[in-house]
Amino acid sequence: MDVTHVPQFRPYSFLHVSVDTYSGFLSVTPQRGEATPKVIHHLLACFAVMGRPSQIKTDNAPAYCSTALSIFCAQWDVRLTHRIPCNSTGQAIVEHANRTLKTLLDKQLKQGELRLRTLGDIQQQLHILLFSLNNLTLNADQQTPHGSAFSQIRGTGKTACLLPSAARSAMVGPSASNYLGSGICCCVSPCRTVVGSGPVCATGTETAWRGTRRCQTPYRSFS
Protein backbone atom coordinates (compact mmCIF):
# COMPACT_ATOMS: atom_id res chain seq x y z
CA MET A 1 0.00 0.00 0.00
CA ASP A 2 1.32 3.43 -0.93
CA VAL A 3 0.32 6.97 -1.92
CA THR A 4 1.10 8.62 -5.25
CA HIS A 5 0.36 12.19 -6.33
CA VAL A 6 -1.52 13.31 -9.46
CA PRO A 7 -1.64 17.14 -9.67
CA GLN A 8 -4.45 17.05 -12.26
CA PHE A 9 -6.80 15.62 -9.62
CA ARG A 10 -6.58 18.58 -7.21
CA PRO A 11 -7.85 18.80 -4.53
CA TYR A 12 -8.09 14.98 -4.64
CA SER A 13 -4.51 14.63 -5.82
CA PHE A 14 -3.53 11.94 -3.29
CA LEU A 15 -4.16 8.50 -4.82
CA HIS A 16 -4.00 5.71 -2.24
CA VAL A 17 -2.98 2.52 -4.01
CA SER A 18 -3.23 -1.10 -2.80
CA VAL A 19 -2.13 -4.20 -4.71
CA ASP A 20 -3.04 -7.82 -4.01
CA THR A 21 0.38 -9.49 -3.98
CA TYR A 22 -1.07 -12.81 -5.23
CA SER A 23 -3.09 -11.69 -8.24
CA GLY A 24 -1.92 -8.13 -8.86
CA PHE A 25 -5.48 -6.83 -8.45
CA LEU A 26 -5.29 -3.04 -8.08
CA SER A 27 -7.48 -0.80 -5.91
CA VAL A 28 -7.18 3.00 -5.95
CA THR A 29 -9.12 5.73 -4.14
CA PRO A 30 -8.63 9.52 -4.51
CA GLN A 31 -8.24 11.37 -1.21
CA ARG A 32 -7.58 14.95 -0.11
CA GLY A 33 -4.60 13.97 2.01
CA GLU A 34 -2.44 11.13 3.24
CA ALA A 35 -3.18 11.31 6.99
CA THR A 36 -4.32 8.29 8.96
CA PRO A 37 -8.11 8.93 8.55
CA LYS A 38 -7.65 8.97 4.77
CA VAL A 39 -5.67 5.72 4.93
CA ILE A 40 -8.45 4.08 6.95
CA HIS A 41 -11.04 5.34 4.48
CA HIS A 42 -9.03 3.78 1.65
CA LEU A 43 -8.66 0.46 3.47
CA LEU A 44 -12.41 0.20 4.10
CA ALA A 45 -13.01 0.73 0.38
CA CYS A 46 -10.46 -2.01 -0.37
CA PHE A 47 -12.04 -4.42 2.10
CA ALA A 48 -15.45 -3.91 0.48
CA VAL A 49 -14.11 -4.91 -2.95
CA MET A 50 -11.13 -7.19 -2.34
CA GLY A 51 -12.04 -8.76 1.00
CA ARG A 52 -10.20 -8.55 4.30
CA PRO A 53 -6.52 -9.44 3.95
CA SER A 54 -4.46 -11.25 6.53
CA GLN A 55 -1.51 -8.88 6.14
CA ILE A 56 -0.83 -5.36 4.87
CA LYS A 57 2.66 -4.19 3.91
CA THR A 58 3.48 -0.48 3.92
CA ASP A 59 6.48 1.81 4.07
CA ASN A 60 7.49 3.88 7.10
CA ALA A 61 5.36 6.95 6.39
CA PRO A 62 3.98 8.64 9.55
CA ALA A 63 0.37 7.75 8.69
CA TYR A 64 1.23 4.05 8.36
CA CYS A 65 3.18 3.99 11.63
CA SER A 66 0.49 5.77 13.64
CA THR A 67 -1.23 4.29 16.65
CA ALA A 68 -4.68 4.86 15.15
CA LEU A 69 -3.88 2.67 12.13
CA SER A 70 -2.45 -0.04 14.37
CA ILE A 71 -5.66 -0.06 16.42
CA PHE A 72 -7.75 -0.20 13.22
CA CYS A 73 -5.78 -3.20 11.90
CA ALA A 74 -6.04 -4.95 15.27
CA GLN A 75 -9.82 -4.51 15.25
CA TRP A 76 -9.99 -6.11 11.79
CA ASP A 77 -7.48 -8.84 12.72
CA VAL A 78 -5.02 -7.70 10.05
CA ARG A 79 -1.26 -7.87 10.58
CA LEU A 80 0.43 -4.57 9.71
CA THR A 81 4.09 -4.79 8.66
CA HIS A 82 6.56 -2.10 7.63
CA ARG A 83 9.74 -2.10 5.64
CA ILE A 84 13.28 -1.56 6.93
CA PRO A 85 13.34 1.02 9.79
CA CYS A 86 14.56 4.51 8.83
CA ASN A 87 13.99 3.70 5.15
CA SER A 88 10.92 5.47 3.77
CA THR A 89 11.07 4.00 0.26
CA GLY A 90 8.09 1.93 -0.86
CA GLN A 91 7.97 -1.63 -2.10
CA ALA A 92 8.75 -2.60 -5.68
CA ILE A 93 5.28 -4.10 -6.35
CA VAL A 94 3.28 -1.05 -5.39
CA GLU A 95 5.83 1.36 -6.90
CA HIS A 96 5.50 -0.47 -10.21
CA ALA A 97 1.70 -0.15 -9.92
CA ASN A 98 2.08 3.59 -9.26
CA ARG A 99 4.19 4.01 -12.39
CA THR A 100 1.71 2.05 -14.52
CA LEU A 101 -1.19 4.05 -13.15
CA LYS A 102 0.43 7.44 -13.80
CA THR A 103 1.61 6.39 -17.26
CA LEU A 104 -1.95 5.54 -18.33
CA LEU A 105 -3.28 8.74 -16.79
CA ASP A 106 -0.71 10.77 -18.76
CA LYS A 107 -1.81 9.06 -21.98
CA GLN A 108 -5.43 9.89 -21.26
CA LEU A 109 -4.49 13.50 -20.55
CA LYS A 110 -2.63 13.82 -23.86
CA GLN A 111 -5.55 12.29 -25.75
CA GLY A 112 -7.98 14.73 -24.15
CA GLU A 113 -9.92 12.02 -22.34
CA LEU A 114 -9.30 13.46 -18.88
CA ARG A 115 -12.18 15.79 -17.94
CA LEU A 116 -12.10 16.54 -14.24
CA ARG A 117 -14.74 18.72 -12.64
CA THR A 118 -15.91 16.93 -9.51
CA LEU A 119 -14.96 13.98 -7.35
CA GLY A 120 -17.43 11.88 -9.33
CA ASP A 121 -15.55 12.67 -12.56
CA ILE A 122 -12.27 11.63 -10.98
CA GLN A 123 -13.73 8.39 -9.65
CA GLN A 124 -15.33 7.59 -13.00
CA GLN A 125 -12.01 8.09 -14.78
CA LEU A 126 -10.22 5.88 -12.26
CA HIS A 127 -12.88 3.16 -12.52
CA ILE A 128 -12.44 3.00 -16.30
CA LEU A 129 -8.68 2.82 -15.88
CA LEU A 130 -8.89 0.13 -13.18
CA PHE A 131 -11.26 -1.90 -15.33
CA SER A 132 -8.61 -1.95 -18.04
CA LEU A 133 -5.81 -2.93 -15.65
CA ASN A 134 -7.77 -5.53 -13.68
CA ASN A 135 -9.85 -7.11 -16.45
CA LEU A 136 -8.01 -6.58 -19.75
CA THR A 137 -4.40 -7.28 -18.73
CA LEU A 138 -3.02 -10.82 -18.86
CA ASN A 139 -0.30 -12.17 -16.61
CA ALA A 140 2.21 -14.97 -17.31
CA ASP A 141 -0.53 -17.57 -16.74
CA GLN A 142 -2.79 -15.88 -19.33
CA GLN A 143 -5.19 -14.77 -16.61
CA THR A 144 -6.41 -11.32 -15.69
CA PRO A 145 -5.85 -9.99 -12.15
CA HIS A 146 -9.61 -10.11 -11.60
CA GLY A 147 -9.77 -13.71 -12.78
CA SER A 148 -6.87 -14.72 -10.55
CA ALA A 149 -8.37 -13.00 -7.51
CA PHE A 150 -12.05 -13.92 -7.73
CA SER A 151 -12.59 -16.86 -10.08
CA GLN A 152 -14.02 -19.96 -8.42
CA ILE A 153 -12.65 -23.38 -9.31
CA ARG A 154 -14.62 -26.54 -8.57
CA GLY A 155 -12.73 -28.51 -5.94
CA THR A 156 -12.44 -32.20 -5.23
CA GLY A 157 -14.01 -32.06 -1.79
CA LYS A 158 -10.74 -33.06 -0.09
CA THR A 159 -9.93 -29.61 1.28
CA ALA A 160 -11.45 -29.10 4.74
CA CYS A 161 -12.61 -25.85 6.34
CA LEU A 162 -13.57 -25.03 9.92
CA LEU A 163 -16.72 -22.95 10.46
CA PRO A 164 -17.79 -21.11 13.63
CA SER A 165 -20.81 -22.45 15.48
CA ALA A 166 -24.10 -20.56 15.58
CA ALA A 167 -23.12 -19.03 18.93
CA ARG A 168 -19.57 -18.40 17.65
CA SER A 169 -18.27 -20.07 20.81
CA ALA A 170 -16.34 -22.82 19.01
CA MET A 171 -15.26 -24.03 15.61
CA VAL A 172 -17.15 -26.94 14.04
CA GLY A 173 -16.08 -29.20 11.22
CA PRO A 174 -14.09 -29.99 9.24
CA SER A 175 -16.45 -29.48 6.30
CA ALA A 176 -15.75 -30.53 2.73
CA SER A 177 -15.35 -27.69 0.25
CA ASN A 178 -17.48 -27.46 -2.90
CA TYR A 179 -15.63 -24.61 -4.60
CA LEU A 180 -12.12 -23.31 -4.26
CA GLY A 181 -10.72 -20.09 -5.63
CA SER A 182 -8.14 -17.45 -4.92
CA GLY A 183 -9.29 -15.85 -1.67
CA ILE A 184 -12.54 -17.79 -1.36
CA CYS A 185 -13.76 -21.21 -0.25
CA CYS A 186 -17.38 -22.37 -0.45
CA CYS A 187 -18.29 -25.22 1.93
CA VAL A 188 -21.26 -26.85 3.68
CA SER A 189 -21.60 -26.73 7.47
CA PRO A 190 -21.90 -30.15 9.19
CA CYS A 191 -25.52 -29.54 10.24
CA ARG A 192 -26.49 -28.22 6.77
CA THR A 193 -27.28 -24.88 8.40
CA VAL A 194 -25.70 -21.70 7.16
CA VAL A 195 -23.73 -19.99 9.91
CA GLY A 196 -21.89 -16.71 10.09
CA SER A 197 -22.55 -13.62 8.04
CA GLY A 198 -20.85 -14.48 4.76
CA PRO A 199 -22.58 -14.52 1.35
CA VAL A 200 -24.80 -17.56 0.82
CA CYS A 201 -24.81 -19.72 -2.32
CA ALA A 202 -27.99 -21.00 -3.94
CA THR A 203 -27.22 -24.57 -2.86
CA GLY A 204 -27.42 -23.75 0.84
CA THR A 205 -23.69 -23.40 1.27
CA GLU A 206 -21.71 -20.56 2.75
CA THR A 207 -18.95 -18.52 1.19
CA ALA A 208 -16.01 -18.50 3.61
CA TRP A 209 -13.25 -15.96 3.08
CA ARG A 210 -9.67 -16.81 3.93
CA GLY A 211 -8.77 -15.88 7.47
CA THR A 212 -12.41 -15.25 8.43
CA ARG A 213 -13.42 -18.95 8.41
CA ARG A 214 -9.93 -20.42 8.88
CA CYS A 215 -9.91 -22.11 5.50
CA GLN A 216 -6.82 -24.22 4.93
CA THR A 217 -5.60 -22.23 1.92
CA PRO A 218 -2.94 -19.48 1.65
CA TYR A 219 -3.90 -16.10 3.01
CA ARG A 220 -4.08 -12.92 0.94
CA SER A 221 -1.89 -9.93 1.57
CA PHE A 222 -1.93 -6.35 0.27
CA SER A 223 1.05 -4.24 -0.65
Secondary structure, 3 states (H helix, E strand, C coil): CEEEECHHHCCCCEEEEEEECCCCCEEEEEECCCCHHHHHHHHHHHHHHHCCCCEEEECCCCCCCCHHHHHHHHHCCCEEEECCCCCCCCCHHHHHHHHHHHHHHHHHHHCCCCCCCCHHHHHHHHHHHHHHHHHCCCCCCCCCHHHHHHCEEECCCCCEEEEECCCCCCEEEEEEEEEEECCEEEECCCCCCCCCCCCECCCCCEEEECCCCCECCCCCEEC
